[in-house]
């Protein structure tokens, strides 16, 4: 009888533990989401301003250079040479801005990778813990079932023996 009461209490305790762990997991998930969202918002604003400014600078410089050269009183050969130099200069500036942008975004990307990796690791660890508990529960249930089955078989065997002895008399 004590075993029955003990057996009935275990699932309740297990449910409470599982609920507490689920609540804890949800809290961790929410905190990570908030942190990632806040950092992403901050990081998105910062590089975009620099990127937009860089693009505007390059485009404005190119347009200004072309207009200035087209209205300048020079020969065609001279103008082409100047246009070529300006194009090379603008290409170099564009490459520099691209590198600057990569440098600014690099740490953000690394941070996001680390956070995602740690979240994945935490999920895997939780899955392992749940798997272990399930395996333990299955093993204990299997043992209990074997014990109960053995008891039932022994009782039946005793009953058959007693019935057989009574029949012999």
N, C-alpha and C positions, 0 to 999 in steps of 0.2 A: 504494500500500500504506500509506503514511504517512497518507493521507486516511482510509482505513478505520479505522486505529488511533485517529486523532484523533476520528473520528465516533463510535467506540465509547466513548471516554472522556467525551465531552461529556454524554451522558445520565446517566452516573454522577455527574458533578459537578453537573449540574442537579438530580438527585434529592437530593443531599446539601444543596444550597442550599434546595430546597423544604422538605425535612424540618426544616432549621434554622429557616426562617421559620415553618413551621407550629408548631414547638415554642415559638418566641417569641410567636406569636399566642396560643397556649393559655395561656402564662404571663401575658400581659397580661389575657386574659379572666378567669383565675382571680383575679388581684390585684384586678381591678375588682369581681368578684362578692363577694370577701371584704370589700372596703372598703364596698360598698353594703350588704351584710348587716349589718356591724358598726354602721354609721351608722343603718340602719333600726331595728335592735334598740334602740339607745340612744334614738333619737327617738320610737319607738313607746311606750316606757315612760314617758317624760317627759310628753308631752301627755295620755296616758290618765289619769294620776294627777290632773292638774289638771282635766281634763274631768269625771272621775267625782266629784271633790270639789265642783266647781261645780254639777253636777246635784244631788248630794245636798244641798248647801246650799240650793239653790232649792226643791227638793221639801220639805225639812224646814221651811224658813221658811214655805212655803205651808200645809203641814199644821198647823204651830203657830199660824199666824195665824188659820186657819179655826176651829180648836178653841177658841182664846182668845176669838174673837168670838162663837162660838156659846154659850159658857158665861158670857159677860159679861152683867150685868144692864142691857141697853140696849133702847131701842125699836127696832123693825124698820127704820125709816127711817135711824136713826143707824147701825145695824149694816150696812145695805146701803152706806151712804156709806163706812164704814171698809173694808168688803170691796172696794169699788171702788178705793179708794186703795191698799190692799195689793196688789191685782191689778196695778195700774199699776206699783207699785214693783217687784214681782216680775218683771214683763215687762221693765222697764228693766234690772234686774240680769241677767236671762237674756241680753238683747242685749249687755250689757257682757262677760259671760263668753264669748259667741259670738265677739265681736271679739277678745278676748284669745287665744282658741284659734286663730283665723285668723292672728293675728300670730305665734303660736308655731310654727304649722305652715308658714307662708309660706316661711321660709328653707329648711326641709327640702324642700319641694316644688321650690323653685328649684334647690337643689343636685342633686336627683334629675334634674330636667330637663336640667341642664347635663351631668351624667354620661352620661345616655342619649344626648344629642346628640353628645357627644364620642365615645362608643362607636360610634354610627352613622357619624359622619364617618370614624373609623378603619377601620371595615368597608368603607366606600365607597372609601377610599384604597387599602386592600389589594386590593379587587376591581379597581381601575384598574391597579394594578401587575401583577396576575396577567393581566389582559386584555392589557396591553402586551407582556408576555413571551410570551404565547400568539401574539399577532400577529407578533412578531419571529420566533418559532420557525416559524410557518407560512410567512412570507416566505422565511426561509432554506431551509426544506425545499423550497419551491417553486422557488427558484433552483437548488438542488442537483439537483432532479429535471430541470429544464430543461437544465442543463449535462450531466447524465448522458444524457438523451435525445438531446441534440445530438451528443454523442460517439458514441453507438450508431448514430445515423443516418449520421454521417460514416463510421464504420467499415463499415457496411453498403454505403454508396455506393461506397467504395473497393473493397470486395470485389466488388461488381457490376461496377465498371469493370474490375477485373483479370480477372474471369471473361469479360467481354465481349471484352476484348483477346485473351485466350487463344483464345476461340472464333473470332475473326477470323483468327488465324494459322493 
